[in-house]
Amino acid sequence: MDAFGHVNNTVYFRYMEQARLEWLEAQDPQYMATDGDESSVIANASCDFLLPLVYPGDLEVRMFVGKPGRTSIATYYEIWSDGRKFADGASRIVWIKRSTGRSTPLPDAVKALLHASG
């Protein structure tokens, strides 16, 4: 929290990260595996802080998935509490090969999942 008792702005990114990790794991636990040569990383993240969150409180993070690209997925977030929106966020998930650190095409299973839900 900051000097005004507001949740620190970096914590908003943690809330969005938790939603993203839970979403990835719900799709397939292998996306959370630390072994293997492919993984996902965040290429960028942003947040528009609309209202200050005050601790303690309950909140809901809503996550939306954009159209997949060749190697990445755009994700969008809303942070809500007490019927009011406190923040809008976004991030880009990029699939990489661990051995090279370079981007790699989205796994077929991820593309199929995203096309089926979109």
C-alpha positions in Angstrom: 0.0 0.0 0.0 1.1 3.6 -0.5 1.0 6.4 2.0 -2.7 7.0 1.3 -3.7 3.4 2.1 -4.1 2.5 -1.6 -3.0 -0.7 -3.1 0.4 -0.1 -4.8 0.2 0.2 -8.6 2.5 -2.7 -9.1 0.0 -5.0 -7.4 -2.5 -4.4 -10.1 0.0 -6.2 -12.5 0.2 -9.1 -10.0 -3.6 -9.4 -10.0 -3.6 -9.5 -13.9 -0.7 -12.0 -13.8 -2.6 -14.3 -11.4 -5.7 -14.3 -13.8 -3.4 -15.0 -16.8 -1.6 -17.9 -15.0 -4.9 -19.4 -13.8 -6.3 -19.1 -17.4 -3.2 -20.8 -18.9 -3.3 -23.6 -16.4 -7.0 -24.1 -16.9 -6.4 -24.6 -20.6 -3.7 -27.1 -20.2 -1.4 -27.6 -17.2 1.5 -28.3 -19.6 1.6 -24.5 -20.4 2.8 -24.0 -16.8 5.5 -26.7 -17.0 9.0 -25.6 -16.4 10.5 -28.5 -18.3 10.5 -28.7 -22.1 11.8 -26.3 -24.7 8.7 -24.1 -25.2 7.2 -21.6 -22.8 5.3 -18.4 -22.7 6.6 -15.0 -21.6 5.1 -11.5 -21.4 6.4 -9.1 -24.1 4.6 -6.1 -22.7 2.0 -5.1 -20.1 0.1 -2.0 -19.5 -2.5 -0.7 -17.0 -4.8 2.3 -16.9 -5.6 3.0 -13.3 -9.1 4.3 -13.1 -9.7 4.4 -9.3 -7.5 3.6 -6.4 -8.1 0.2 -4.7 -8.2 0.3 -1.0 -7.1 -2.7 1.2 -8.8 -4.8 2.4 -11.5 -5.6 -0.1 -12.7 -8.2 -2.6 -12.1 -7.8 -6.3 -12.7 -9.6 -9.5 -10.3 -9.7 -12.4 -11.9 -10.3 -15.8 -9.7 -11.5 -18.5 -10.4 -11.4 -22.3 -8.3 -13.0 -25.0 -7.8 -11.3 -28.4 -7.2 -12.8 -31.8 -4.1 -14.9 -31.8 -1.1 -13.9 -33.9 1.6 -16.2 -35.3 3.6 -16.3 -32.0 1.5 -14.4 -29.6 -1.8 -13.7 -27.9 -3.2 -10.4 -26.8 -4.9 -10.4 -23.5 -7.0 -7.8 -21.8 -8.1 -7.3 -18.2 -10.6 -5.4 -16.1 -10.3 -5.1 -12.3 -13.7 -4.7 -10.6 -14.8 -4.2 -7.0 -18.2 -3.3 -5.5 -19.7 -3.0 -9.0 -17.1 -0.4 -10.1 -14.2 -0.8 -12.6 -10.9 0.2 -11.0 -8.5 -0.6 -13.9 -8.1 -1.7 -17.5 -5.0 -3.6 -18.5 -3.4 -5.5 -21.4 -0.5 -7.8 -22.0 0.9 -9.8 -24.9 1.8 -13.5 -24.3 4.6 -14.7 -26.6 5.6 -18.3 -27.0 9.3 -18.9 -27.1 11.9 -21.7 -27.4 13.8 -21.7 -24.1 17.0 -23.0 -25.9 17.2 -20.0 -28.2 15.2 -17.3 -26.3 13.4 -16.6 -29.6 9.7 -16.6 -30.4 8.2 -19.7 -31.9 4.7 -20.3 -33.5 1.9 -20.8 -31.1 1.4 -24.5 -30.4 -1.3 -26.1 -32.5 -3.4 -26.9 -29.4 -3.3 -23.3 -28.3 -4.4 -22.1 -31.8 -7.2 -24.7 -31.8 -8.4 -23.6 -28.4 -8.4 -19.9 -29.3 -10.1 -20.5 -32.6 -12.8 -22.7 -31.0 -13.6 -20.1 -28.3 -13.4 -17.0 -30.6 
